[in-house]
Structure formats: C-alpha cells, structure tokens
C-alpha cells in the first residue's frame, strides 16, 4: 500500500510538471488576446495596484506639500529680511546721492569720472576660432561708437571696442590673451587698492590683477571695479570679485585673482559706455593704447 501511494504521488508530480510546462509554453506564444484566467489575474492585479497606489500618492503628496510649505515659509522669511535691508540701503543711497550733489554744487564740480552714457547693442558675429577673444556688435561710427570705449553686460565689464566700422564694431574681450589688453582697476575696501588687469586663466575663468604692492591688504570677496584713471573708461564699472591673492615670483608685488561678474562665453546683448568727462591727451599717458583703459 505505501508503495502504491508513493507511485501515485510521483505520477501526480509528473503530471503537474507537464501541465505547468504546457501553460508556460501557452503563455509565451504570440496571441492576439489573453485567455480569460490571464485577463482576470491581470485585471485584478491592476485594480489592487490602483487601490494601493492612489492612497500612497496622496500621502506622499501631503507630506511633500508640507515640506514645500515649510520651505516657502523659510524663503519668504529670508526674502522679507532682504527687502527690509534693501529699503534701508535704497534710502541710504538716495541720501548719499543728494549729499554728493550738494557738495558738487558747492564746489562747482559738475562732472566726475563715473559720468557716462550707455548705448545698447547686439552681438551679430563671433568667430568660433576666437570665441574668447572677439565679438562683433551692430553699432558703429554712425552711432557714435569710438575705439577703446568700454563694453558691458548686465553683470559687468566684458571688454573694450577694438576697431570701428561705419555700421559695426569689433569688441576685444577681457578673456583675450593679448598682453596689451590691460585695464586700470581698483579693489574696493577700507583702503582702495589699484592695479592693472593683465591676463586671463581660461581653465579657472579668472582675471589677474597685477602690480599690487606687497603691503596692500586684500581679502577674498572684495569687489573690483574700473578706476576711471586710464583715460577712456568711466569709473565704477563692475569687473568682478577677488577669489584669491598670491605673491609674484620675486615677492615684491601681489597678484589678485578675480572671478568676472560677466559671462564671456554666452553674450547676446551689450552696452557700450561712452565716458562724458573729457579724455586726456593720449601722448600724456605712456603706452595709453595698451595700459589702463
């Protein structure tokens, strides 16, 4: 009797395996529609997944909304604080402007190195082989453009007018490797530090301000602007911020590395800045074409 039961179980096992293999083969073949058991299982599984996923999504969305509300609250708090500081700064600026105007009126001084007139222009050409050196804009002599005028974007100084045609002009960028492309700059601080922008590191996207006395105290984050002493650029045009300072090879001077405010790679619209104050005689400035714009 036990031997009969063992044989019976073995037969049932073999039949089950055969049926399973047959079902697998049946399910794997190409068919235009599923069988009713398969369709039933698929529909039931889909219904259960939908029943579970909807509450799960609702719960996740609820907690996500709470996190967004908390983040929005913190951002709103910070923005309110900044707005309050901005209002205070605007009031101080207006007061300083009024005081400055009153003092200039008393002294009879009507012009400063910062006085300038902006002229909007659009970039119409750029050579891929000289991408970091030159751009061509759609303003020329007919628009009052002159050689050595400063060119800026909304984020800062990008270069100067190199050559002028009747209806267009070529602008030399600060990222150009031309050794004669030097700009007179000042690092703002408790005591202003003057130097010349000479050179650009394309790998790190940094300008170099050289000829800084070793005794000058410079810190990271200080703002760099044009000095206006080169004879062509007005003062106060943003150049960038100091990211590092290192001594030169002889230890007599320092070199400040400056992160430009403007993006030299993507330039679409610019402003050509015309200085209102009379320019000095070029013969009075040594090497005026190369040094100190």
C-alpha positions, 0 to 999 in steps of 0.5 A: 500500500505505501508503495502504491501511494508513493507511485501515485504521488510521483505520477501526480508530480509528473503530471503537474510538471507537464501541465505547468510546462504546457501553460508556460509554453501557452503563455509565451506564444504570440496571441492576439488576446489573453485567455480569460484566467490571464485577463482576470489575474491581470485585471485584478492585479491592476485594480489592487495596484490602483487601490494601493497606489492612489492612497500612497500618492496622496500621502506622499503628496501631503507630506511633500506639500508640507515640506514645500510649505515649510520651505516657502515659509523659510524663503519668504522669511529670508526674502522679507529680511532682504527687502527690509535691508534693501529699503534701508540701503535704497534710502541710504543711497538716495541720501548719499546721492543728494549729499554728493550733489550738494557738495558738487554744487558747492564746489562747482564740480559738475562732472566726475569720472563715473559720468557716462552714457550707455548705448545698447547693442547686439552681438551679430558675429563671433568667430568660433576660432576666437570665441574668447577673444572677439565679438562683433556688435551692430553699432558703429561710427554712425552711432557714435561708437569710438575705439577703446570705449568700454563694453558691458553686460548686465553683470559687468565689464566684458571688454573694450571696442577694438576697431570701428566700422561705419555700421559695426564694431569689433569688441576685444574681450577681457578673456583675450590673451593679448598682453596689451589688453590691460585695464586700470582697476581698483579693489574696493575696501577700507583702503582702495587698492589699484592695479592693472588687469593683465591676463586671463586663466581660461581653465579657472575663468579668472582675471589677474590683477597685477602690480599690487604692492606687497603691503596692500591688504586684500581679502577674498570677496572684495569687489573690483571695479574700473578706476576711471584713471586710464583715460577712456573708461568711466569709473565704477564699472563692475569687473568682478570679485577677488577669489584669491591673492598670491605673491609674484615670483620675486615677492615684491608685488601681489597678484589678485585673482578675480572671478568676472561678474560677466559671462564671456562665453554666452553674450547676446546683448551689450552696452557700450559706455561712452565716458562724458568727462573729457579724455586726456591727451593720449601722448600724456599717458605712456603706452595709453593704447595698451595700459589702463583703459 
